[in-house]
Amino acid sequence: MSGRAVPPEERARLVAEAERTIRAGSKSFRAASRLFDRRTRERAWLLYAWCRHCDDQCDGQALGRPGNPAPASFAPVEEMTRRALAGEPVGILPFDALAAVTAECGIPERLVEDHLAGFLLDCAGWRPETEGDLIRYCYHVAGAVGCMMAVVMGVPPDDSETLARAADLGIAFQLANIARDVREDHEAGRCYVPAEWLGEHGLDRADPAAIEIVPLVRRIVDLSLRHEAAALPGIARLPFRCRWAVLSARGIYGGIGRAVADRGSAAWDRRVVVPRARKLALVVDALADACRPAALRA
């Protein structure tokens, strides 16, 4: 087994620090995580701490916000991750948290490696040429996290069908983020719209008009919704409270994509967010859906 079992006192400290990280870094994920049973919730926070740190190190951010210079190399993150998986105490929260959660849940190292590969793509300035490239990228940066979260929720690591559906949901979340952030990414010199899609409109990534092509962004949202729908049979297999939490997250992130599509060219006048009252309504809707798992398999 990878990772490292930690004494109760150390685990409690890691969980407390990880909870502070998710509280500051993602209100949506924290809200959904509170629907888990205590043990699953703590494990989700431990995993989040490592994912958040990797993302911040890759993007030169602090808890998802500008604040840190981008590192010259992502290699130290890779090295400390592998030390954590080998059971070596690192002494830095995200990596000790990863060691603890992988030891407790048996998260396969291949999923951790898959997620690291997504950060390496971003650090290298990679951009998708085709729709398939875009989906593979979304798998690495979010689908692999969906798989790791499924294992945290009790899905056996060899249940490839359920893990594939978990990957679909992570991909859907990432596509919704890409649709929402297309202008912000463009201003930062990034473009995740496939080059072949832009070519169909006579554009390339450097063209400022690329972010104004609403049909291309709708296409991203449509892809997100297809992967979201594909994930439903896997969600149906989860324990009740996990099912409720995941359906709540699905509603929130799906809501982001739908809002972008509905607003058209006005979608980027201000950042699309799901208001607190709407989040609460989505959690209630998710509870009703979670009580009918058979309907999710249909």
C-alpha positions as CSV (number, residue, x, y, z in Angstrom):
1,M,0.0,0.0,0.0
2,S,1.3,3.5,-0.8
3,G,1.3,6.4,1.6
4,R,1.8,6.3,5.3
5,A,-0.5,5.5,8.2
6,V,-0.3,8.4,10.7
7,P,-1.0,8.4,14.5
8,P,-4.4,9.8,15.5
9,E,-2.9,13.1,16.9
10,E,-1.0,13.8,13.6
11,R,-4.1,12.9,11.6
12,A,-6.3,15.3,13.5
13,R,-3.8,18.1,12.9
14,L,-3.6,17.3,9.2
15,V,-7.4,17.2,8.9
16,A,-7.7,20.6,10.7
17,E,-5.2,22.2,8.4
18,A,-6.7,20.6,5.3
19,E,-10.2,21.9,6.4
20,R,-8.8,25.5,6.6
21,T,-7.3,25.0,3.1
22,I,-10.6,24.0,1.5
23,R,-12.5,26.7,3.5
24,A,-10.3,29.3,1.9
25,G,-9.8,27.7,-1.5
26,S,-13.2,26.4,-2.6
27,K,-16.5,27.3,-1.0
28,S,-18.4,25.0,-3.5
29,F,-16.4,21.9,-2.8
30,R,-16.4,22.5,1.0
31,A,-20.2,22.9,0.9
32,A,-20.6,19.6,-0.9
33,S,-18.1,17.8,1.3
34,R,-20.1,18.7,4.4
35,L,-22.8,16.2,3.2
36,F,-20.4,13.3,3.5
37,D,-20.1,11.2,6.7
38,R,-17.3,12.4,8.9
39,R,-14.6,10.0,7.8
40,T,-15.2,10.5,4.1
41,R,-15.4,14.3,4.6
42,E,-12.0,14.3,6.4
43,R,-10.5,12.1,3.7
44,A,-11.8,14.4,1.0
45,W,-10.3,17.4,2.7
46,L,-6.9,15.6,2.9
47,L,-7.0,14.9,-0.8
48,Y,-8.1,18.4,-1.6
49,A,-5.1,19.9,0.3
50,W,-2.7,18.1,-2.1
51,C,-4.6,18.9,-5.2
52,R,-4.9,22.6,-4.3
53,H,-1.2,22.8,-3.6
54,C,-0.2,21.3,-6.9
55,D,-2.6,23.6,-8.7
56,D,-1.2,26.7,-6.9
57,Q,2.4,25.7,-7.6
58,C,1.7,25.2,-11.3
59,D,-0.2,28.5,-11.7
60,G,1.8,30.7,-9.3
61,Q,-1.2,31.2,-7.1
62,A,-2.2,31.0,-3.5
63,L,-5.4,29.1,-2.8
64,G,-6.5,29.7,-6.4
65,R,-5.8,33.4,-6.3
66,P,-2.9,35.4,-7.7
67,G,-0.2,35.8,-5.1
68,N,2.8,33.6,-5.7
69,P,5.3,33.7,-8.5
70,A,5.2,30.6,-10.8
71,P,8.0,28.2,-9.9
72,A,10.8,27.7,-12.3
73,S,10.1,23.9,-12.2
74,F,7.3,21.6,-11.1
75,A,9.9,18.9,-10.3
76,P,10.0,19.6,-6.5
77,V,6.2,18.9,-6.3
78,E,6.7,15.7,-8.2
79,E,9.6,14.6,-6.0
80,M,7.7,15.3,-2.7
81,T,4.6,13.6,-4.0
82,R,6.6,10.4,-4.7
83,R,8.3,10.6,-1.3
84,A,4.8,10.9,0.3
85,L,3.6,7.9,-1.7
86,A,6.7,5.9,-0.6
87,G,5.7,6.5,3.0
88,E,8.3,9.1,3.8
89,P,7.3,11.9,6.1
90,V,7.7,15.2,4.1
91,G,6.8,17.7,6.8
92,I,4.7,19.8,4.5
93,L,0.9,19.6,4.9
94,P,-0.2,18.8,1.3
95,F,2.2,15.9,1.0
96,D,1.7,14.4,4.4
97,A,-2.1,14.7,3.8
98,L,-1.7,12.8,0.6
99,A,0.3,10.1,2.3
100,A,-2.3,9.7,5.0
101,V,-5.3,9.5,2.6
102,T,-3.6,7.1,0.2
103,A,-2.7,4.8,3.0
104,E,-6.2,4.9,4.4
105,C,-8.1,4.4,1.2
106,G,-5.7,2.5,-1.1
107,I,-5.8,5.2,-3.8
108,P,-3.8,3.7,-6.7
109,E,-0.6,5.5,-7.5
110,R,-1.4,5.6,-11.2
111,L,-4.3,8.0,-10.4
112,V,-1.9,10.3,-8.5
113,E,0.5,10.1,-11.5
114,D,-2.3,10.8,-13.9
115,H,-3.2,14.0,-12.0
116,L,0.5,15.1,-11.9
117,A,0.6,14.7,-15.7
118,G,-2.1,17.4,-16.1
119,F,0.0,19.9,-14.2
120,L,3.0,19.1,-16.3
121,L,0.9,19.8,-19.4
122,D,0.0,23.3,-18.1
123,C,3.5,24.0,-16.9
124,A,4.8,23.2,-20.4
125,G,2.3,25.6,-22.0
126,W,0.5,22.7,-23.8
127,R,-2.7,23.5,-25.7
128,P,-5.2,21.1,-27.3
129,E,-5.3,20.6,-31.1
130,T,-8.4,18.4,-31.2
131,E,-11.4,17.7,-29.1
132,G,-9.8,14.4,-28.0
133,D,-6.8,16.4,-26.7
134,L,-9.2,18.6,-24.7
135,I,-10.9,15.6,-23.1
136,R,-7.6,13.9,-22.3
137,Y,-6.4,17.1,-20.6
138,C,-9.6,17.4,-18.6
139,Y,-9.2,13.8,-17.5
140,H,-5.7,14.6,-16.2
141,V,-6.6,17.8,-14.4
142,A,-10.0,16.8,-13.0
143,G,-11.1,13.3,-14.2
144,A,-8.3,11.7,-12.2
145,V,-9.4,13.6,-9.2
146,G,-12.9,12.2,-9.7
147,C,-11.5,8.7,-9.7
148,M,-9.5,9.4,-6.5
149,M,-12.6,10.8,-4.8
150,A,-14.6,7.7,-5.8
151,V,-12.0,5.6,-4.1
152,V,-12.2,7.9,-1.0
153,M,-16.0,7.3,-1.1
154,G,-15.5,3.5,-1.0
155,V,-15.4,2.5,-4.6
156,P,-13.0,-0.4,-5.0
157,P,-9.8,0.6,-7.0
158,D,-10.4,-2.2,-9.5
159,D,-14.0,-1.2,-10.2
160,S,-13.1,0.3,-13.6
161,E,-16.6,1.0,-14.7
162,T,-17.5,3.1,-11.7
163,L,-14.1,4.9,-11.9
164,A,-14.8,5.7,-15.6
165,R,-18.0,7.3,-14.6
166,A,-16.3,9.3,-11.9
167,A,-13.8,10.5,-14.5
168,D,-16.7,11.6,-16.6
169,L,-17.9,13.8,-13.8
170,G,-14.5,15.4,-13.2
171,I,-14.2,16.0,-17.0
172,A,-17.6,17.7,-16.9
173,F,-16.6,20.0,-14.0
174,Q,-13.4,21.0,-15.8
175,L,-15.2,21.7,-19.1
176,A,-17.6,24.0,-17.2
177,N,-14.7,25.8,-15.7
178,I,-13.0,26.2,-19.1
179,A,-16.3,27.7,-20.6
180,R,-16.6,30.1,-17.7
181,D,-13.0,31.2,-17.7
182,V,-12.3,31.4,-21.5
183,R,-11.8,35.2,-21.4
184,E,-9.7,35.1,-18.2
185,D,-7.6,32.4,-19.7
186,H,-7.1,34.2,-23.0
187,E,-5.9,37.3,-21.1
188,A,-3.4,35.1,-19.3
189,G,-2.1,33.7,-22.6
190,R,-4.0,30.4,-22.4
191,C,-6.6,29.0,-24.7
192,Y,-8.2,25.6,-24.1
193,V,-10.5,25.8,-27.1
194,P,-9.1,23.1,-29.6
195,A,-7.2,24.6,-32.5
196,E,-9.3,22.5,-34.9
197,W,-12.5,24.2,-33.6
198,L,-11.0,27.7,-34.0
199,G,-9.9,26.7,-37.5
200,E,-13.5,26.0,-38.5
201,H,-14.1,29.7,-37.9
202,G,-10.9,30.9,-39.5
203,L,-9.3,31.8,-36.2
204,D,-6.2,30.9,-34.3
205,R,-5.4,31.1,-30.6
206,A,-3.7,34.5,-30.9
207,D,-6.8,36.1,-32.3
208,P,-8.6,38.3,-29.7
209,A,-11.9,37.4,-31.4
210,A,-11.4,33.8,-30.4
211,I,-13.1,34.4,-27.1
212,E,-16.1,36.0,-28.7
213,I,-17.2,32.9,-30.6
214,V,-20.2,32.0,-28.5
215,P,-20.9,28.8,-30.5
216,L,-17.5,27.4,-29.5
217,V,-18.1,28.0,-25.9
218,R,-21.6,26.5,-26.2
219,R,-19.8,23.5,-27.7
220,I,-17.7,23.2,-24.6
221,V,-20.7,23.4,-22.4
222,D,-22.5,20.7,-24.5
223,L,-19.5,18.5,-24.0
224,S,-19.6,19.1,-20.3
225,L,-23.3,18.2,-20.1
226,R,-22.8,15.0,-22.0
227,H,-20.0,13.9,-19.6
228,E,-22.2,14.9,-16.7
229,A,-25.0,12.7,-18.0
230,A,-22.6,9.8,-18.6
231,A,-21.5,10.0,-14.9
232,L,-25.0,9.4,-13.5
233,P,-24.9,5.6,-13.5
234,G,-21.7,5.7,-11.4
235,I,-23.2,8.1,-9.0
236,A,-26.1,5.8,-8.5
237,R,-23.7,3.1,-7.1
238,L,-22.4,5.3,-4.3
239,P,-23.6,5.2,-0.7
240,F,-26.5,7.5,0.0
241,R,-24.6,10.4,1.7
242,C,-21.8,10.3,-0.9
243,R,-24.5,10.2,-3.7
244,W,-26.1,13.3,-2.2
245,A,-22.8,15.2,-1.9
246,V,-21.8,14.3,-5.5
247,L,-25.2,15.2,-6.9
248,S,-25.0,18.5,-5.1
249,A,-21.6,19.3,-6.6
250,R,-22.9,18.2,-10.0
251,G,-25.8,20.7,-9.7
252,I,-23.5,23.5,-8.8
253,Y,-20.9,22.9,-11.5
254,G,-23.5,22.1,-14.1
255,G,-25.2,25.3,-13.1
256,I,-22.0,27.2,-14.0
257,G,-21.9,25.7,-17.5
258,R,-25.6,26.3,-18.1
259,A,-25.4,29.9,-17.0
260,V,-22.5,30.5,-19.4
261,A,-24.5,29.0,-22.3
262,D,-27.6,31.0,-21.4
263,R,-25.8,34.3,-21.1
264,G,-24.2,34.1,-24.5
265,S,-21.8,36.9,-25.2
266,A,-22.6,38.5,-21.9
267,A,-21.2,35.4,-20.0
268,W,-17.8,37.0,-19.5
269,D,-18.9,40.5,-18.5
270,R,-18.6,39.2,-14.9
271,R,-17.6,35.9,-13.5
272,V,-20.3,33.4,-13.4
273,V,-21.0,32.2,-9.8
274,V,-23.8,30.2,-8.2
275,P,-25.4,32.4,-5.5
276,R,-25.7,30.9,-2.0
277,A,-29.5,30.7,-2.1
278,R,-29.3,28.8,-5.4
279,K,-26.7,26.4,-4.0
280,L,-29.0,25.6,-1.1
281,A,-31.8,24.9,-3.6
282,L,-29.5,22.6,-5.6
283,V,-28.6,20.7,-2.4
284,V,-32.3,20.1,-1.7
285,D,-32.9,19.0,-5.3
286,A,-29.9,16.7,-5.0
287,L,-31.3,15.1,-1.9
288,A,-34.5,14.2,-3.8
289,D,-32.4,12.7,-6.6
290,A,-30.2,10.8,-4.2
291,C,-33.3,9.1,-2.8
292,R,-34.0,7.7,-6.2
293,P,-30.8,5.9,-7.4
294,A,-32.7,3.8,-9.9
295,A,-33.7,6.9,-11.8
296,L,-30.0,7.8,-12.2
297,R,-29.3,4.5,-13.9
298,A,-32.0,5.0,-16.5
